[in-house]
Amino acid sequence: MTDRGTEDVVAGQEPRRRWSIVGPGIVVAATGVGAGDLVATLVAGAEYGYTLLWAVVLGVVVKIALAEATGRWHLATGSTIFAGWRSLGSWTTVYFVVYVAIWGFVYGATAMTSSALPLAAMFGGSIPAWGIPCGLVGLVLVWFGSYPLFEKIMTVLVGVMFVVVVGLAILVLPDVPAMLAGLLPTLPQGSGIYTLGLVGGVGGTVTMAAYGYWVNAKGWRDSSWIRVMRLDNRVAYITTGIFVAAMLVVGAELLYTANIALVESDRGLLDLDAILAQRFGPVIATLFLVGFFATSFSSLLGVWQGVSLMVTDFVRTRREAVARTPEQLAAAGQLSDDAERSVPFRAYLLWLTFPPMLLLFLGRPFALVVAYGALGAFFMPFLAITLLWLLNSSRTPREWRNGWLSTTLLVGAAALFLVLCVTELIDTFG
């Protein structure tokens, strides 16, 4: 597509093409919203009704800022976020390699379990009996598929989860005046942790850093695509925000008014399934389970594809770091088009799939869970702080460095995630 074609798309002169280019943002936003986020949102609605709806809106703004900064780095510099991190020093990659090794092992089991739960509820059978096929299907789709196919599958899954959850929110007849009141920032007593979770949990995981790789895979390779990327990013996170807000509505209307508590794990969604079956009948309950599966499996696919790309870039920049200065590393270029066929990509894909299957039978060992929680708590503040560093330095062309708004939002995101990091560490080791 020419630069003129890009401008026409953004200006709205070719509306069909305008919507056809939206994709990487939906992928990253959907990957970041898993079953655990749905439960956390439902529990927040069950505890405080609509009072914390403003936190969902704030979470959308924070994630738009983070994803925009990630995409802008890739497009403005013609490089990758990993090359940028490596230019800041070897400490960045030491953290990452330990993180993805432990995180991938535990997350693989979590994603397969979460995808298996609704299937077992619908068709019977054990969690391993459904979780292992889910992992294998994810492996096959990512191993043999291309980015365009991956994006199409993710878009379908997003459509299913969005229609099911938003439709459910409409079905429970939301209290519109209470919703509007919930947009005014207030903090009920004891709601601090829930508020931070809502702000931090709207589509935010390690895969936020994968956004730039998916932007490149889409064919967007230079700064002429930054306006398109920003449109894609905003559409995606506004869509995700509506989805999360709809879950809050369901929690407020079905659980808060009836004073019903959910189990605070993925299995809590099965409790909601039972409540829906009792109130609306088995058809609605089954549709909810379909949406539950779409949410869980989209996260699995996104991690299988996106984090494997990041590991591939880790290996590439590690090899190139020996003979390069920080400035050369920061401009090391983007991944090649055949990165998804590379040995590091496929090796990490296998690591995500097969070793975690053992945990489906054995449970998650305590030491791994502790390490998983501790390392994961550091990632989002690490991302926000390093983006501030990279995008306010000479590594970024002057015209694409942070303005006052981007700097303010990234500082706010860094502060928010540092607080969440401390909270997570206290919960893990306390």
Disulfide bonds with the S-S distance in Angstrom:
none
